[in-house]
Amino acid sequence: MQPINQIRQGDVLLVRRPAPKHSTRKHSLSGLHVPGERTGHAHTLPAEVYDTEHGRLLYLPNGDTMTHDEHAPAEVPAGWWEPILQREFAPSRRPADRFHYD
């Protein structure tokens, strides 16, 4: 069975990363909490949060479940994960289209 390297739940993508070698600083944060764009319901995942040479990463020593009120729970295996927000794409328009004139 192939290891899971990416997990997506709504607008949150988790990408598996290698364990950091150095420059690691643990935060007092208790995991991932990302409010949704439209509803305010949050994606949550209990995890240890670290600043590393790979950026901010989540560490799950035993794996856990990412939850959200509008999505099925997502099981996240133990390991190091990079959280990436994937907001809805809105193509840019001409500058004049960005403003409303009365």
N, C-alpha and C positions, 0 to 999 in steps of 0.2 A: 504494500500500500504506500502511495506517495505521501510525503509529509505535506501538511497544509501550509502554504506560504502566503496566502492572502485571504482575508475575511472581510466581507462587506456587509454592512447593515445600514440601509438608507444612504445618507450622505457621509458616513464614516467608513473609511477603508483602513484596515490594519495590514501592515506588510511585515512579515517576519524578517528580523535582522540578526546578524551575528552578535554574539556576546561582546560587549566593549572590552578593550584591552586596558585602557586607562582613561584619565580625565572624567571619571564618573563621580557625580555628586547627587546624592539622594535628596529629594524634596520631601517636605512634610505633607505634600498633596496625597490624597488617598485614591487616586486613579483617574480615570477618564470621565468627564462630564461635559457633554456637548449638546446644548439646546438646539432643537430643530429650527429650521428657517421659518416655517409657517406656523407651527402649532405651539412651539415652546417646549414640547415634550423632549426630554433629554435622553441621549444615548449614555449609558453608564456602564463602567467596567471597573471593578475593584482591582487595583494594581499598584505596584510600587513605581514611582516616577523618578527618572534619572536624566540629568544632562550628561551627554556622552560626546565622544568625538564624532558620532554619527548623528548628532542632534538630540532632541528630547525623545526618550524611549520609555515604554512601559515594560515592566518586568512582572511576569506572572510565575511565581515559583511552582505552583501546582495547577495552573489553568483555572479558568473561571468562566462566567457567562456574561456576555454583553447584552443588556436589556434596553428596550424602548417600548413605549406604550402602543405604538402603531406597527411594530415589526415583530416577527418571531424571534425568540431568544437565539443568540449565536454563541455556540461553545467555542472558546478560545483556548487552545492548548498552551501548556507551560512554555515559557521562553521569552525572548525579547521581541517587542513589537513596536513599529513606528505607526502612530496614528496620523492619518492624512484626511483632511476635510475635503469633500467633493461637493461643492455647492453647484446649484443649477447653473448651466451655461446660459449667458445672455450676450449675444453678439453685440459688439459696439455699433453704434449708429453714427450718422453724421453729427457733428457738434451741435448744430441747430436743433436737431431732434431731441436733445437731452433736456431742453428747457421748455416750459410752458409759458406762453406770453398771453396776457389778458388784453 
